[in-house]
Amino acid sequence: MTQAALPLRVATRRDGTRDGELMLVSACGQRWASAGPGAATLQVLLDDWDALAPQLVRRSQELDTSEWAGAGAFDGGQCMAPLPRAYQWADASVYRNHARLIYQWRREPIPPRYEEEPLVYQGGSDVMLGPEEPIVAVDEAHLIDLEAEVAVITKDVPMGASAAQAAGLIALVVLLNDVSLRGLIPGELAKGFGFYQSKPATSFAPIAVTPDALGSAWKDCMLDLPVRIEINGERFGEPHANSEIVFNFAQIIAHLARTRSLAAGSIVGAGTISNADPAAGSACITEARVRGQLDGMPEERLPPYLRRDDRVRIYARGPDGGMPFGAIDQRVEIAGGGR
């Protein structure tokens, strides 16, 4: 029996609590209304997805019929991350071009079997930033970089789930900025134990969307749209999220579940979006710098890393011109005595 479609768009409104208030968002992204006490937070919804999600779809349809009468005007500035704290944040690297350029920057070979099984690391998930919360760094000397990515939020995934099963366990799709401190990465990796201080809090676009709500923009378990990155109002890149990939989300999730289960509310990323075509630009500064170096560009002409008061904006546009996830729009702040 075919599962009923679940076109659903949700966001988390800042209400003074740690987990915020779950809100339903209209298809145009301009109105929102409380999801109600039965699904007070996104984690509550995820914990009982199969029962609660159809109810919220019906509630959204009722709001559509009334043209969202009584609903508030959507405001990304009032949003927390869709899931402000998550049980797990696991990030893969599935874009061939990004791996090629980043490992060249590290002066290391691409890991063996890169094309055979997903490359994944586990990030910090206790603090997730909302779309307009600042990127706070200690010092510009840490070389602050952005990384535009697509991720999914899962339902409960049993250990040993196949890729086909995993495809049906994707609850929501999100857009994020996985900030990296490039100046700290080489020293951390040299210790042989992975990232920690070089990976501060991750930022999220305000709206989480079910695959069904994306329609044709969800293809083969990947977002099938370009993602635009702007720095200080200027286009930095617009790579396509479903181009030149090694693995899709179903395959990444199945890899993660090989020896363990995943709790509902696990966030799984696909890594920095990257296309080989230089016209697509880049979704991270380091990649753009390596491109420039390969073209013989002098250091003074390479794009600089983020500095105090720089603004980063990340969003995707659907075929109708709308922004299904809303936008990340952040300013860089330097804490303490750093530059």
LOVEX-823968 format. One record per residue (C-alpha): residue number from 1; chain; x, y, z; residue in three letters. Coordinates in nm, 4 decimals. Example, Ala and Ser with C-alpha at 12.3 -4.5 7.8 and 13.67 -1.06 7.14 Angstrom:
# residues 2
[pt 1; 'A'; [1.2300; -0.4500; 0.7800]; 'Ala']
[pt 2; 'A'; [1.3670; -0.1060; 0.7140]; 'Ser']
***
This chain:
# residues 339
[pt 1; 'A'; [0.0000; 0.0000; 0.0000]; 'Met']
[pt 2; 'A'; [0.1389; 0.3410; -0.1005]; 'Thr']
[pt 3; 'A'; [0.2032; 0.5791; 0.1878]; 'Gln']
[pt 4; 'A'; [-0.0011; 0.9002; 0.1776]; 'Ala']
[pt 5; 'A'; [0.1881; 1.2120; 0.0731]; 'Ala']
[pt 6; 'A'; [0.2930; 1.4424; 0.3551]; 'Leu']
[pt 7; 'A'; [0.3486; 1.7948; 0.2224]; 'Pro']
[pt 8; 'A'; [0.4532; 1.9776; 0.5355]; 'Leu']
[pt 9; 'A'; [0.6611; 2.2867; 0.6168]; 'Arg']
[pt 10; 'A'; [0.7605; 2.3666; 0.9729]; 'Val']
[pt 11; 'A'; [0.9724; 2.6145; 1.1667]; 'Ala']
[pt 12; 'A'; [1.0576; 2.6737; 1.5308]; 'Thr']
[pt 13; 'A'; [0.9585; 3.0071; 1.6829]; 'Arg']
[pt 14; 'A'; [1.1722; 3.1548; 1.9569]; 'Arg']
[pt 15; 'A'; [0.9610; 3.1611; 2.2727]; 'Asp']
[pt 16; 'A'; [1.2177; 3.1763; 2.5535]; 'Gly']
[pt 17; 'A'; [1.2474; 2.7999; 2.5954]; 'Thr']
[pt 18; 'A'; [1.5375; 2.5813; 2.4818]; 'Arg']
[pt 19; 'A'; [1.3380; 2.4038; 2.2121]; 'Asp']
[pt 20; 'A'; [1.1017; 2.6796; 2.0992]; 'Gly']
[pt 21; 'A'; [0.7488; 2.6426; 1.9628]; 'Glu']
[pt 22; 'A'; [0.6770; 2.4350; 1.6532]; 'Leu']
[pt 23; 'A'; [0.5008; 2.6325; 1.3812]; 'Met']
[pt 24; 'A'; [0.3368; 2.5376; 1.0520]; 'Leu']
[pt 25; 'A'; [0.4476; 2.7452; 0.7529]; 'Val']
[pt 26; 'A'; [0.2405; 2.8229; 0.4437]; 'Ser']
[pt 27; 'A'; [0.3498; 2.6990; 0.1004]; 'Ala']
[pt 28; 'A'; [0.4435; 3.0529; -0.0008]; 'Cys']
[pt 29; 'A'; [0.6559; 3.0879; 0.3129]; 'Gly']
[pt 30; 'A'; [0.4843; 3.4111; 0.4172]; 'Gln']
[pt 31; 'A'; [0.2483; 3.2962; 0.6957]; 'Arg']
[pt 32; 'A'; [0.2826; 3.0766; 0.9990]; 'Trp']
[pt 33; 'A'; [0.0650; 2.9356; 1.2753]; 'Ala']
[pt 34; 'A'; [0.1246; 2.7261; 1.5861]; 'Ser']
[pt 35; 'A'; [0.1333; 2.3513; 1.5338]; 'Ala']
[pt 36; 'A'; [-0.0664; 2.3206; 1.8557]; 'Gly']
[pt 37; 'A'; [-0.0112; 2.1472; 2.1910]; 'Pro']
[pt 38; 'A'; [-0.0041; 1.7972; 2.0423]; 'Gly']
[pt 39; 'A'; [0.3234; 1.8791; 1.8665]; 'Ala']
[pt 40; 'A'; [0.4736; 2.1464; 2.0850]; 'Ala']
[pt 41; 'A'; [0.8276; 2.1077; 1.9478]; 'Thr']
[pt 42; 'A'; [0.9867; 1.9526; 1.6430]; 'Leu']
[pt 43; 'A'; [1.1374; 1.6726; 1.8521]; 'Gln']
[pt 44; 'A'; [0.7900; 1.5825; 1.9824]; 'Val']
[pt 45; 'A'; [0.6721; 1.5604; 1.6220]; 'Leu']
[pt 46; 'A'; [0.9691; 1.3460; 1.5190]; 'Leu']
[pt 47; 'A'; [0.9256; 1.1108; 1.8145]; 'Asp']
[pt 48; 'A'; [0.5728; 1.0252; 1.6991]; 'Asp']
[pt 49; 'A'; [0.6015; 1.1188; 1.3318]; 'Trp']
[pt 50; 'A'; [0.3728; 0.8561; 1.1778]; 'Asp']
[pt 51; 'A'; [0.0815; 0.9609; 1.4009]; 'Ala']
[pt 52; 'A'; [0.1373; 1.3365; 1.4258]; 'Leu']
[pt 53; 'A'; [0.2590; 1.4322; 1.0789]; 'Ala']
[pt 54; 'A'; [-0.0700; 1.3386; 0.9026]; 'Pro']
[pt 55; 'A'; [-0.2587; 1.5432; 1.1607]; 'Gln']
[pt 56; 'A'; [-0.0413; 1.8473; 1.0911]; 'Leu']
[pt 57; 'A'; [-0.0843; 1.8017; 0.7161]; 'Val']
[pt 58; 'A'; [-0.4619; 1.8140; 0.7662]; 'Arg']
[pt 59; 'A'; [-0.4218; 2.1240; 0.9847]; 'Arg']
[pt 60; 'A'; [-0.2115; 2.2872; 0.7114]; 'Ser']
[pt 61; 'A'; [-0.4734; 2.2031; 0.4520]; 'Gln']
[pt 62; 'A'; [-0.7406; 2.3617; 0.6695]; 'Glu']
[pt 63; 'A'; [-0.5256; 2.6732; 0.6935]; 'Leu']
[pt 64; 'A'; [-0.4838; 2.6722; 0.3163]; 'Asp']
[pt 65; 'A'; [-0.8623; 2.6608; 0.2752]; 'Thr']
[pt 66; 'A'; [-0.9027; 2.9618; 0.5036]; 'Ser']
[pt 67; 'A'; [-0.6093; 3.1364; 0.3313]; 'Glu']
[pt 68; 'A'; [-0.4298; 3.1238; 0.6655]; 'Trp']
[pt 69; 'A'; [-0.6835; 3.3494; 0.8337]; 'Ala']
[pt 70; 'A'; [-0.5552; 3.4655; 1.1701]; 'Gly']
[pt 71; 'A'; [-0.2032; 3.3404; 1.1026]; 'Ala']
[pt 72; 'A'; [0.0968; 3.5625; 1.1610]; 'Gly']
[pt 73; 'A'; [0.3397; 3.7013; 0.9037]; 'Ala']
[pt 74; 'A'; [0.6398; 3.4697; 0.8853]; 'Phe']
[pt 75; 'A'; [0.9557; 3.6259; 1.0294]; 'Asp']
[pt 76; 'A'; [1.2882; 3.4446; 0.9999]; 'Gly']
[pt 77; 'A'; [1.4299; 3.6748; 1.2674]; 'Gly']
[pt 78; 'A'; [1.1979; 3.5115; 1.5216]; 'Gln']
[pt 79; 'A'; [1.3160; 3.1622; 1.4300]; 'Cys']
[pt 80; 'A'; [1.5512; 2.9279; 1.6050]; 'Met']
[pt 81; 'A'; [1.7078; 2.6417; 1.4118]; 'Ala']
[pt 82; 'A'; [1.4257; 2.4031; 1.3142]; 'Pro']
[pt 83; 'A'; [1.5744; 2.1552; 1.5627]; 'Leu']
[pt 84; 'A'; [1.7588; 2.3759; 1.8146]; 'Pro']
[pt 85; 'A'; [1.9357; 2.0813; 1.9764]; 'Arg']
[pt 86; 'A'; [1.9575; 1.7417; 1.8173]; 'Ala']
[pt 87; 'A'; [2.0406; 1.3916; 1.9308]; 'Tyr']
[pt 88; 'A'; [2.2940; 1.3587; 1.6503]; 'Gln']
[pt 89; 'A'; [2.4574; 1.5637; 1.3734]; 'Trp']
[pt 90; 'A'; [2.6531; 1.3500; 1.1263]; 'Ala']
[pt 91; 'A'; [2.7991; 1.5117; 0.8178]; 'Asp']
[pt 92; 'A'; [2.9198; 1.3364; 0.5046]; 'Ala']
[pt 93; 'A'; [3.1249; 1.4572; 0.2067]; 'Ser']
[pt 94; 'A'; [2.9643; 1.3380; -0.1166]; 'Val']
[pt 95; 'A'; [3.0629; 1.6048; -0.3701]; 'Tyr']
[pt 96; 'A'; [3.3610; 1.4846; -0.5733]; 'Arg']
[pt 97; 'A'; [3.4832; 1.8304; -0.6664]; 'Asn']
[pt 98; 'A'; [3.4835; 1.9521; -0.3067]; 'His']
[pt 99; 'A'; [3.6834; 1.6482; -0.1939]; 'Ala']
[pt 100; 'A'; [3.9313; 1.7005; -0.4767]; 'Arg']
[pt 101; 'A'; [3.9943; 2.0640; -0.3880]; 'Leu']
[pt 102; 'A'; [3.9873; 2.0354; -0.0078]; 'Ile']
[pt 103; 'A'; [4.2289; 1.7435; 0.0053]; 'Tyr']
[pt 104; 'A'; [4.4542; 1.9368; -0.2271]; 'Gln']
[pt 105; 'A'; [4.4396; 2.2252; 0.0241]; 'Trp']
[pt 106; 'A'; [4.5344; 1.9813; 0.3005]; 'Arg']
[pt 107; 'A'; [4.8105; 1.8385; 0.0802]; 'Arg']
[pt 108; 'A'; [4.6728; 1.4911; 0.1331]; 'Glu']
[pt 109; 'A'; [4.5384; 1.2262; -0.1037]; 'Pro']
[pt 110; 'A'; [4.1635; 1.1673; -0.1196]; 'Ile']
[pt 111; 'A'; [4.0918; 0.8837; 0.1278]; 'Pro']
[pt 112; 'A'; [4.0944; 0.5302; -0.0130]; 'Pro']
[pt 113; 'A'; [3.7503; 0.3920; -0.1010]; 'Arg']
[pt 114; 'A'; [3.6032; 0.7450; -0.1182]; 'Tyr']
[pt 115; 'A'; [3.3821; 0.6245; -0.4028]; 'Glu']
[pt 116; 'A'; [3.2837; 0.3027; -0.2219]; 'Glu']
[pt 117; 'A'; [3.1475; 0.4167; 0.1140]; 'Glu']
[pt 118; 'A'; [3.0510; 0.7597; 0.2522]; 'Pro']
[pt 119; 'A'; [3.3083; 0.9678; 0.4351]; 'Leu']
[pt 120; 'A'; [3.1395; 1.0898; 0.7568]; 'Val']
[pt 121; 'A'; [3.2286; 1.2784; 1.0740]; 'Tyr']
[pt 122; 'A'; [3.0143; 1.3494; 1.3809]; 'Gln']
[pt 123; 'A'; [2.9672; 1.7151; 1.4731]; 'Gly']
[pt 124; 'A'; [2.8361; 1.8955; 1.7783]; 'Gly']
[pt 125; 'A'; [2.4572; 1.9004; 1.8002]; 'Ser']
[pt 126; 'A'; [2.3883; 2.0484; 2.1437]; 'Asp']
[pt 127; 'A'; [2.3656; 2.4059; 2.0112]; 'Val']
[pt 128; 'A'; [2.2228; 2.4750; 1.6657]; 'Met']
[pt 129; 'A'; [2.1933; 2.8366; 1.5507]; 'Leu']
[pt 130; 'A'; [1.8924; 3.0052; 1.3974]; 'Gly']
[pt 131; 'A'; [1.9014; 3.1731; 1.0562]; 'Pro']
[pt 132; 'A'; [1.9837; 3.5223; 1.1792]; 'Glu']
[pt 133; 'A'; [2.1976; 3.4447; 1.4808]; 'Glu']
[pt 134; 'A'; [2.5534; 3.5713; 1.4320]; 'Pro']
[pt 135; 'A'; [2.8567; 3.3620; 1.3512]; 'Ile']
[pt 136; 'A'; [3.0649; 3.4239; 1.6631]; 'Val']
[pt 137; 'A'; [3.4383; 3.3532; 1.6427]; 'Ala']
[pt 138; 'A'; [3.7218; 3.4182; 1.8863]; 'Val']
[pt 139; 'A'; [3.9646; 3.5584; 1.6306]; 'Asp']
[pt 140; 'A'; [3.9739; 3.6317; 1.2586]; 'Glu']
[pt 141; 'A'; [4.3105; 3.4549; 1.2587]; 'Ala']
[pt 142; 'A'; [4.1221; 3.1253; 1.2920]; 'His']
[pt 143; 'A'; [4.0197; 3.1757; 0.9258]; 'Leu']
[pt 144; 'A'; [3.6389; 3.1705; 0.9438]; 'Ile']
[pt 145; 'A'; [3.4804; 2.9849; 0.6531]; 'Asp']
[pt 146; 'A'; [3.1226; 2.9158; 0.5519]; 'Leu']
[pt 147; 'A'; [2.9991; 2.5852; 0.4097]; 'Glu']
[pt 148; 'A'; [2.6559; 2.5748; 0.2455]; 'Ala']
[pt 149; 'A'; [2.4993; 2.2299; 0.2763]; 'Glu']
[pt 150; 'A'; [2.1763; 2.0361; 0.2467]; 'Val']
[pt 151; 'A'; [2.0820; 1.7930; 0.5245]; 'Ala']
[pt 152; 'A'; [1.7918; 1.5727; 0.6259]; 'Val']
[pt 153; 'A'; [1.6334; 1.4995; 0.9633]; 'Ile']
[pt 154; 'A'; [1.5435; 1.1358; 1.0182]; 'Thr']
[pt 155; 'A'; [1.2715; 0.9391; 1.1837]; 'Lys']
[pt 156; 'A'; [1.3904; 0.6407; 1.3901]; 'Asp']
[pt 157; 'A'; [1.6299; 0.4363; 1.1748]; 'Val']
[pt 158; 'A'; [1.6889; 0.0744; 1.2832]; 'Pro']
[pt 159; 'A'; [2.0337; -0.0760; 1.2731]; 'Met']
[pt 160; 'A'; [2.0926; -0.2514; 0.9429]; 'Gly']
[pt 161; 'A'; [1.8412; -0.0439; 0.7449]; 'Ala']
[pt 162; 'A'; [1.8950; -0.0683; 0.3699]; 'Ser']
[pt 163; 'A'; [1.9148; 0.2359; 0.1441]; 'Ala']
[pt 164; 'A'; [1.5632; 0.1611; 0.0183]; 'Ala']
[pt 165; 'A'; [1.4338; 0.1542; 0.3768]; 'Gln']
[pt 166; 'A'; [1.6316; 0.4635; 0.4713]; 'Ala']
[pt 167; 'A'; [1.4694; 0.6608; 0.1901]; 'Ala']
[pt 168; 'A'; [1.1346; 0.6199; 0.3655]; 'Gly']
[pt 169; 'A'; [1.2767; 0.7275; 0.7004]; 'Leu']
[pt 170; 'A'; [1.3687; 1.0817; 0.5915]; 'Ile']
[pt 171; 'A'; [1.1281; 1.3157; 0.7686]; 'Ala']
[pt 172; 'A'; [1.2504; 1.6609; 0.6707]; 'Leu']
[pt 173; 'A'; [1.5017; 1.8420; 0.4509]; 'Val']
[pt 174; 'A'; [1.6961; 2.1467; 0.5775]; 'Val']
[pt 175; 'A'; [1.9557; 2.3960; 0.4536]; 'Leu']
[pt 176; 'A'; [2.2543; 2.4860; 0.6711]; 'Leu']
[pt 177; 'A'; [2.5849; 2.6678; 0.7105]; 'Asn']
[pt 178; 'A'; [2.8458; 2.4334; 0.8578]; 'Asp']
[pt 179; 'A'; [3.0954; 2.6958; 0.9750]; 'Val']
[pt 180; 'A'; [3.4607; 2.5896; 0.9794]; 'Ser']
[pt 181; 'A'; [3.7666; 2.7512; 1.1361]; 'Leu']
[pt 182; 'A'; [4.0231; 2.6592; 0.8720]; 'Arg']
[pt 183; 'A'; [4.3177; 2.7842; 1.0731]; 'Gly']
[pt 184; 'A'; [4.2507; 2.5227; 1.3406]; 'Leu']
[pt 185; 'A'; [4.1767; 2.2230; 1.1165]; 'Ile']
[pt 186; 'A'; [4.5337; 2.1137; 1.0251]; 'Pro']
[pt 187; 'A'; [4.6468; 2.1038; 1.3873]; 'Gly']
[pt 188; 'A'; [4.3412; 1.9107; 1.5006]; 'Glu']
[pt 189; 'A'; [4.3606; 1.6547; 1.2224]; 'Leu']
[pt 190; 'A'; [4.7332; 1.6085; 1.2833]; 'Ala']
[pt 191; 'A'; [4.6423; 1.4647; 1.6249]; 'Lys']
[pt 192; 'A'; [4.4556; 1.1841; 1.4470]; 'Gly']
[pt 193; 'A'; [4.1312; 1.2254; 1.6378]; 'Phe']
[pt 194; 'A'; [3.9158; 1.4498; 1.4169]; 'Gly']
[pt 195; 'A'; [3.7476; 1.7903; 1.4336]; 'Phe']
[pt 196; 'A'; [3.6356; 1.9644; 1.7493]; 'Tyr']
[pt 197; 'A'; [3.7376; 2.3281; 1.8081]; 'Gln']
[pt 198; 'A'; [3.7547; 2.3862; 1.4331]; 'Ser']
[pt 199; 'A'; [3.3811; 2.3119; 1.3988]; 'Lys']
[pt 200; 'A'; [3.1743; 2.5680; 1.5934]; 'Pro']
[pt 201; 'A'; [2.7945; 2.5813; 1.6013]; 'Ala']
[pt 202; 'A'; [2.6085; 2.5086; 1.2772]; 'Thr']
[pt 203; 'A'; [2.3470; 2.7539; 1.1463]; 'Ser']
[pt 204; 'A'; [2.0164; 2.6610; 0.9786]; 'Phe']
[pt 205; 'A'; [1.7696; 2.8198; 0.7418]; 'Ala']
[pt 206; 'A'; [1.4384; 2.8653; 0.9242]; 'Pro']
[pt 207; 'A'; [1.2071; 2.6229; 0.7420]; 'Ile']
[pt 208; 'A'; [1.2291; 2.2434; 0.7411]; 'Ala']
[pt 209; 'A'; [1.0398; 2.0820; 0.4534]; 'Val']
[pt 210; 'A'; [0.9199; 1.7270; 0.3913]; 'Thr']
[pt 211; 'A'; [1.0377; 1.5653; 0.0665]; 'Pro']
[pt 212; 'A'; [0.6746; 1.5576; -0.0499]; 'Asp']
[pt 213; 'A'; [0.6450; 1.9341; -0.0065]; 'Ala']
[pt 214; 'A'; [0.9497; 1.9833; -0.2306]; 'Leu']
[pt 215; 'A'; [0.7789; 1.8029; -0.5191]; 'Gly']
[pt 216; 'A'; [1.0035; 1.7882; -0.8252]; 'Ser']
[pt 217; 'A'; [1.2799; 1.9616; -0.6295]; 'Ala']
[pt 218; 'A'; [1.3373; 1.6318; -0.4462]; 'Trp']
[pt 219; 'A'; [1.4890; 1.3750; -0.6822]; 'Lys']
[pt 220; 'A'; [1.6699; 1.0475; -0.6092]; 'Asp']
[pt 221; 'A'; [1.6899; 1.1307; -0.2373]; 'Cys']
[pt 222; 'A'; [1.8642; 1.4646; -0.2949]; 'Met']
[pt 223; 'A'; [1.7568; 1.8268; -0.3201]; 'Leu']
[pt 224; 'A'; [1.7379; 1.9026; -0.6927]; 'Asp']
[pt 225; 'A'; [1.7962; 2.2796; -0.6807]; 'Leu']
[pt 226; 'A'; [2.0892; 2.5205; -0.6956]; 'Pro']
[pt 227; 'A'; [2.1845; 2.6840; -0.3662]; 'Val']
[pt 228; 'A'; [2.2942; 3.0472; -0.3746]; 'Arg']
[pt 229; 'A'; [2.5636; 3.1875; -0.1475]; 'Ile']
[pt 230; 'A'; [2.6174; 3.5612; -0.1050]; 'Glu']
[pt 231; 'A'; [2.8890; 3.7405; 0.0934]; 'Ile']
[pt 232; 'A'; [2.8243; 4.1077; 0.1677]; 'Asn']
[pt 233; 'A'; [2.5476; 4.1124; -0.0927]; 'Gly']
[pt 234; 'A'; [2.7623; 3.9757; -0.3758]; 'Glu']
[pt 235; 'A'; [2.7121; 3.6359; -0.5401]; 'Arg']
[pt 236; 'A'; [2.9823; 3.3943; -0.4246]; 'Phe']
[pt 237; 'A'; [2.8426; 3.0747; -0.5711]; 'Gly']
[pt 238; 'A'; [2.5315; 2.8934; -0.6876]; 'Glu']
[pt 239; 'A'; [2.6217; 2.5244; -0.7207]; 'Pro']
[pt 240; 'A'; [2.3528; 2.2666; -0.7906]; 'His']
[pt 241; 'A'; [2.2850; 2.0361; -0.4955]; 'Ala']
[pt 242; 'A'; [2.2107; 1.7266; -0.7050]; 'Asn']
[pt 243; 'A'; [2.5122; 1.7334; -0.9345]; 'Ser']
[pt 244; 'A'; [2.8379; 1.5378; -0.9266]; 'Glu']
[pt 245; 'A'; [2.7588; 1.3438; -0.6102]; 'Ile']
[pt 246; 'A'; [2.8949; 1.0067; -0.5005]; 'Val']
[pt 247; 'A'; [2.6114; 0.9087; -0.2628]; 'Phe']
[pt 248; 'A'; [2.2562; 1.0262; -0.1910]; 'Asn']
[pt 249; 'A'; [2.0923; 1.0656; 0.1493]; 'Phe']
[pt 250; 'A'; [1.9432; 0.7163; 0.1548]; 'Ala']
[pt 251; 'A'; [2.2875; 0.5678; 0.0982]; 'Gln']
[pt 252; 'A'; [2.4481; 0.7913; 0.3622]; 'Ile']
[pt 253; 'A'; [2.1844; 0.6938; 0.6217]; 'Ile']
[pt 254; 'A'; [2.2207; 0.3232; 0.5420]; 'Ala']
[pt 255; 'A'; [2.5956; 0.3584; 0.5916]; 'His']
[pt 256; 'A'; [2.5451; 0.5263; 0.9308]; 'Leu']
[pt 257; 'A'; [2.3026; 0.2521; 1.0376]; 'Ala']
[pt 258; 'A'; [2.5339; -0.0339; 0.9495]; 'Arg']
[pt 259; 'A'; [2.6317; -0.0982; 1.3132]; 'Thr']
[pt 260; 'A'; [2.3938; 0.1244; 1.5121]; 'Arg']
[pt 261; 'A'; [2.0442; 0.2669; 1.5082]; 'Ser']
[pt 262; 'A'; [1.9721; 0.6365; 1.4629]; 'Leu']
[pt 263; 'A'; [1.7275; 0.8123; 1.6938]; 'Ala']
[pt 264; 'A'; [1.4468; 1.0212; 1.5520]; 'Ala']
[pt 265; 'A'; [1.5862; 1.3726; 1.5235]; 'Gly']
[pt 266; 'A'; [1.9234; 1.2750; 1.3813]; 'Ser']
[pt 267; 'A'; [2.0498; 1.5362; 1.1340]; 'Ile']
[pt 268; 'A'; [2.2487; 1.3948; 0.8415]; 'Val']
[pt 269; 'A'; [2.4368; 1.6241; 0.6037]; 'Gly']
[pt 270; 'A'; [2.5749; 1.5645; 0.2556]; 'Ala']
[pt 271; 'A'; [2.8719; 1.7992; 0.2876]; 'Gly']
[pt 272; 'A'; [2.9635; 2.1231; 0.1155]; 'Thr']
[pt 273; 'A'; [2.7829; 2.1583; -0.2179]; 'Ile']
[pt 274; 'A'; [3.0294; 2.1742; -0.5055]; 'Ser']
[pt 275; 'A'; [3.0272; 2.1668; -0.8860]; 'Asn']
[pt 276; 'A'; [3.3344; 2.1377; -1.1071]; 'Ala']
[pt 277; 'A'; [3.2154; 2.4153; -1.3404]; 'Asp']
[pt 278; 'A'; [3.3886; 2.7377; -1.2259]; 'Pro']
[pt 279; 'A'; [3.0818; 2.9356; -1.3353]; 'Ala']
[pt 280; 'A'; [2.8899; 2.7753; -1.0471]; 'Ala']
[pt 281; 'A'; [3.1186; 2.9463; -0.7975]; 'Gly']
[pt 282; 'A'; [3.1778; 2.7899; -0.4576]; 'Ser']
[pt 283; 'A'; [2.9888; 2.7110; -0.1390]; 'Ala']
[pt 284; 'A'; [3.2940; 2.7600; 0.0816]; 'Cys']
[pt 285; 'A'; [3.5809; 3.0095; 0.0764]; 'Ile']
[pt 286; 'A'; [3.8623; 2.7544; 0.0945]; 'Thr']
[pt 287; 'A'; [3.7388; 2.5825; -0.2196]; 'Glu']
[pt 288; 'A'; [3.7304; 2.9178; -0.4033]; 'Ala']
[pt 289; 'A'; [4.0835; 2.9949; -0.2854]; 'Arg']
[pt 290; 'A'; [4.2151; 2.6601; -0.4101]; 'Val']
[pt 291; 'A'; [4.0483; 2.7218; -0.7472]; 'Arg']
[pt 292; 'A'; [4.2250; 3.0578; -0.7630]; 'Gly']
[pt 293; 'A'; [4.5608; 2.9095; -0.6679]; 'Gln']
[pt 294; 'A'; [4.5277; 2.6454; -0.9406]; 'Leu']
[pt 295; 'A'; [4.4613; 2.9289; -1.1879]; 'Asp']
[pt 296; 'A'; [4.7784; 3.1076; -1.0755]; 'Gly']
[pt 297; 'A'; [4.5988; 3.3870; -0.8916]; 'Met']
[pt 298; 'A'; [4.8268; 3.5840; -0.6533]; 'Pro']
[pt 299; 'A'; [4.7505; 3.5678; -0.2809]; 'Glu']
[pt 300; 'A'; [4.6237; 3.9247; -0.2633]; 'Glu']
[pt 301; 'A'; [4.3521; 3.8471; -0.5177]; 'Arg']
[pt 302; 'A'; [4.2255; 3.5297; -0.3498]; 'Leu']
[pt 303; 'A'; [3.8915; 3.5654; -0.1672]; 'Pro']
[pt 304; 'A'; [3.9548; 3.6448; 0.2001]; 'Pro']
[pt 305; 'A'; [3.8106; 3.4445; 0.4863]; 'Tyr']
[pt 306; 'A'; [3.5224; 3.5988; 0.6785]; 'Leu']
[pt 307; 'A'; [3.5930; 3.9055; 0.8872]; 'Arg']
[pt 308; 'A'; [3.4125; 4.1049; 1.1533]; 'Arg']
[pt 309; 'A'; [3.0773; 4.2418; 1.0271]; 'Asp']
[pt 310; 'A'; [3.0794; 4.0379; 0.7039]; 'Asp']
[pt 311; 'A'; [2.7341; 3.9106; 0.6091]; 'Arg']
[pt 312; 'A'; [2.6586; 3.5625; 0.4778]; 'Val']
[pt 313; 'A'; [2.3319; 3.4799; 0.3022]; 'Arg']
[pt 314; 'A'; [2.2401; 3.1272; 0.1855]; 'Ile']
[pt 315; 'A'; [1.9155; 3.0182; 0.0196]; 'Tyr']
[pt 316; 'A'; [1.7631; 2.8015; -0.2519]; 'Ala']
[pt 317; 'A'; [1.4953; 2.9017; -0.5015]; 'Arg']
[pt 318; 'A'; [1.2332; 2.6593; -0.6301]; 'Gly']
[pt 319; 'A'; [1.0944; 2.6455; -0.9844]; 'Pro']
[pt 320; 'A'; [0.8217; 2.8898; -0.8790]; 'Asp']
[pt 321; 'A'; [1.0785; 3.1441; -0.7605]; 'Gly']
[pt 322; 'A'; [0.9954; 3.0823; -0.3944]; 'Gly']
[pt 323; 'A'; [1.2471; 3.0035; -0.1217]; 'Met']
[pt 324; 'A'; [1.1378; 2.6683; 0.0268]; 'Pro']
[pt 325; 'A'; [1.3739; 2.6904; 0.3271]; 'Phe']
[pt 326; 'A'; [1.3727; 3.0653; 0.3764]; 'Gly']
[pt 327; 'A'; [1.7225; 3.2130; 0.4083]; 'Ala']
[pt 328; 'A'; [2.0244; 3.2053; 0.6347]; 'Ile']
[pt 329; 'A'; [2.1318; 3.5681; 0.6883]; 'Asp']
[pt 330; 'A'; [2.4152; 3.6066; 0.9378]; 'Gln']
[pt 331; 'A'; [2.6684; 3.8645; 1.0460]; 'Arg']
[pt 332; 'A'; [3.0156; 3.7749; 1.1738]; 'Val']
[pt 333; 'A'; [3.1022; 3.8800; 1.5288]; 'Glu']
[pt 334; 'A'; [3.4419; 3.8508; 1.6940]; 'Ile']
[pt 335; 'A'; [3.4286; 3.7726; 2.0657]; 'Ala']
[pt 336; 'A'; [3.6860; 3.8671; 2.3250]; 'Gly']
[pt 337; 'A'; [4.0070; 4.0422; 2.2285]; 'Gly']
[pt 338; 'A'; [4.0389; 3.8915; 1.8822]; 'Gly']
[pt 339; 'A'; [4.0552; 4.0986; 1.5672]; 'Arg']
***
